[in-house]
Amino acid sequence: MLMDSLKVLGELSLGSRLKRLSDMCMKAIHDAYKHYDIDFDPFLFPAFYNIAFNKTITNTELMELLQTSQPAVTQTINKLLKKELVTVGVDSNDGRKKNVQLSYKGKSQLVKMQPIWRAMDEAVKEFTTQPANTLLDHIEVFESAIKSGEFLNTILTNMENQSLITIVDFQEEYSQEFYDLNIEWLETYFYVEDFDREVLSNPDKYILGPGGHIFFAVENGKAIGTVALMKSEENTYELTKMAVHPSMRGRKVGQQLMQYCIDFAREQSFDKLFLYSNTLLENAIYIYRKYGFVEIPVEDNSPYNRSNIKMELKL
């Protein structure tokens, strides 16, 4: 049997291995889109994503964000135009620039693709956060997962798990669950502080009224998880009050809520999210890091006595 020459060459083949892995990954992602009858070229994702979450963007800004050439950006925009996913107009201040934004079809496509993006993100993290000694070891694990079909199957499984759960904005009918879920979590892992009861009992006063948001993970009409984005200052929000019903833990409901908050924050052009936690919650800290949060100093006047770590995610 012939040996895989790129593996034999080791680090000398790094560039070629990365290119091969990219091609394999794109093929698997294309198959995932196809499975859900989504007609989309994975190679267009970076441009489409930036156009979607910047509302309106110029071709020059897109070139800078993607760190690519003007001809490459023009070619990508033309492909998106051909698929009728974007519209292009001349910038009113500079006729040399073009303003690009999603078309109605593009917005509809965005809604369809966001759940599968979350499923893909979960799958990629699963196969790229395992312990390894070298970058080539990571590549080997990922290649094997793609070749065996495990990567694609993980995407589809993640989608199935998501499809049972919807995430909705705050609704009065779930206000008691917002309180109960959080109190149960606090009593299980720590203790309930006066500040907790005050905020949980008055979400309108402390979260929604000042410009924050509360989301619920709902399954079969029942709120099984919740999370809040509490406004701290302009475009900076605390990710807080995340809790999942005990019977639903292990189904990655918390991670779905986390990803939803991050997507929402980017769509709203927030600057950053931050959170408070405790290092005793090793699994939670691991997940926060997986989603890009990094540790920053805890201020002396932290609102939570139980907190000994603060983390932030710059958007």
N, C-alpha and C positions, 0 to 999 in steps of 0.2 A: 504494500500500500504506500502511495506517495505521501510524503510528509507535507504539512502546511509550511511552505517556505517562509511566510511572514513570521510564524512562530519561531522557526529555527533561527531567523536573523535577530530575534530579540529586540533590544532597544534601537538597533539600527533601522528597524522597520516601523518605528513609532508613527511617523506621518502616514504611511500606507495603512497601518492598522486602524488609525483613527478615521481615515477616509473609508475604509471597508466597513467599519462599525457604523459610521454615519449612513452609508448606503443601506446597510441591513436594517438599521433602526427606522429609516424613512419608509422602507418597504413594509415593515411590520405596522407602522402607523397608518400607512395608506390602506392596508388590509383592515385595520380597525375602523377607519372612516367608511370603507366600503361595506363592512358588516352592518353599519347603521344607515346605509344608503345616503351617506354624505359625500357629495362630489366636491372634493377639495384636495389640492396639491400640497402635501406637507412642507414642501420647500417654500411655499408662500406664507407659511405661518408667522415668521418674525415680523414681516411687513404688515400683514393683516392685523396681527395683535396690536402693534403700535398705532396703527391707524384707528383701530376700534377704541382704544383706551386713551387716545389723545383727542378724541372727537373730530377735530380738524387739524391737519398737519401738512406742512409744505414738503415738497420733494427734497429740499435741502435739509430740512430738519430730520426727515426720515433717513437720509444718507448718513447724517451724523450719528443718529441713534443706532443704526445698524453697522456703522463703521465699515461701509462699503463704498463702491464707486458710483458716480452719477449714472453711467450707462447701465449698471446693474439695477439701480433703483428704478430707472425709467423702464427697463425690461419687466421688472416685477409689477410695477403699476399697470403696464399695458396688459399683462396677463390677468390681473385682477379686474381690469376694465372689460376684457374679453369675456370674463365669467360674470360680468355685471354685478360685482360685489362692491365696487366703489364708484364714486363720481369724482370728477376733476374739474376745478374751475381756476381761473386766473386770479392770483393774489391782487387785491385792490391797491396795495401799497407798492408792489414790485411786480411788474408784468412778466419778469423773467421767471418768477416763482409760480408754482401750481399748488393750489390747496386741494388736498385729498381727504375725502371722508367716506364713510360707509354709505352705500345705497340702501334702499329699503330691503332689497334682497340680501345685502350684506348683513344688515342688522338681524334679519330673520335667521341667517346662517350662523351668526354669532351665538344666538340663543341656543341653537341646536348643538353647537360645538363646545360650549363651556363645560357641560357635564363630562364629555369625553376628554377634554383637556385635564380636568381634575383626575379622571381615572388614569390617564397617561402619566401625569405627574406622580401619582401614588406608585405606579408600576416602576417608573424610572428610579424613584427614590429607593424602592425595595431592593433593586438589583445593583445600586451604586453606593449604598451606605454600609455594605458588609465589610468586615475587617479584611485588609489586604496589605501586603508588604510593598507592592509597587503599583504604579499606574497600569502596567501591562497585566498584572493580576486582576485588577478591576475590569479591564477590557475583556480578559478571558472569560470572566464570570458573565458579563453582559452579552458577549457573543454567544456563549453557550445557551443562555436563556432565550435569545432570539432564535437561534438555530433549532432548538427543541420545541419551539412554539410556546414556551412557558411565559415569555414576555407578553405575547398577544393574548394568551388566555388570562393572564393577570389583569390586563386592561379590561377585557370583557367581564371578568368577575367583579372588578371594581365598579363597572357600570351597572351591573345587576344589583349590587348592594346599594348604589346610589339611587337607582330607579324606584326603590321602595320608599325612599325618604325625600321629602321636599323641604326646602328651607324658605321660610316666609318672614316678612317683617312683623314687628310687634302687633299683636291683636289682643284686644281686651279679654277675650275668652281664655287666653293662655296666661293671664297675669298671675294667677295663683300658682301655676306650674313654674313660672319664673322664680317665685319665692321658694316653693317647696323643693325644686331640684337643687337649688343652690344651698339651701339649709341642710339638706340630706348630705350633700357632698362635703360641706364644711364639718358637719358632725362626724362623718366617717373618717376624714383624714386629719382634721385639726380641731377647731372649736369655733364657735360663732362669736364674732366681736360685735360690739355695739354699732360700729360703723356699718357692718354687714347688714344688720337688721334694718337700720335706718334707710340705707340705699335700696335694699330689696323690697321694703314696704312702700317705698315712694319712687318708683322708676320714672314717673312723669317729672318729678321735681329734680332728681339728681342725674338722670340720663337723657330722657327724651326731650324734656323742656329746654335744656341748654344746648341742644343740637346733636345729641348722641343717637345711637341706634341699638335696638334689641332685635335679635333674630331667634327663630325657633326652628329646630329640626322636627318635622311632623311626619308621622307614619299612621295611616288609617285614621286620620283625624285627631290623633293624640300627640301632644308635644312630648317628645322623648329626650330633647336636649335643648340647650339655650346658650347664648353668648351675647355679650354686649360690647359696643364700642362707645366708651364714655369720653366726651370731648374734654381735652386738657387745655389746649390753646389752639389757635388757628391752624387747621390742617394737621394737628397732632392729636391722636386718640389713644386711650388706654384700652387694650383688649382685655376684657375682664368678665367676671360672672359666667364663666363657661362651666357647665355642668351637664352630665348625661345620666339618664335614669339607670340605676344599677343593672337592670335586666338587659340593657342595650349596650353595656360596655363590652369592648372586644370587637365591635362591628365598625370601628373607625368613624363613629358619628362625630366625635370631637374633632377629628382631622378634617371631616367634611365641613364642619362649622368654621374651623380655622381657615381652610382654603377659601371658603365663601367670603369671610371677612377680608382676607387679603385681596381677593379679586374685586370686592366692593370698594375697598380703600383705593385701589389703583384706578378704578373706573371714576371715582369721585375726586381723583387727583390729590389725595392726602399726601403729606410729606413723609410721615412715619407713624408706626404703631409701636406701643411699648406695653409691657406687662410686668407684673410682680408675681413671684412664685417662691418656692422653697426647694432647696437642693435635695431634700428628702424625697421629693417626687422625681426620681431619676428618669422614669419613662417619659414623664411630661417634659422635662428639660431636654431630653434627647429629641423629642418631637419638635419642640420649639426651634432647636438648632437646625433640625432637618428642613424646616421651613424658612430658614435664613435669619432668625433672630440671633443677636449677639449680646453678650453680657456687657452691661454698663454699671457704673457705681450706683448703689442704693443711697438715696439722700437720707439725711438724719431724720427728717420729718415725714418719713414714709407713712402713708395712711393705714398700713397693715402691720401689726406687731409680728405676725407669723412669717412675714416675708423676709428672706435673706438674700434674694437675688432679683435683679431687675434686668430686663432684656428689651432690646428694641430692634425693629425692622425698618430700615430706610427704604422708602418706596421710590 
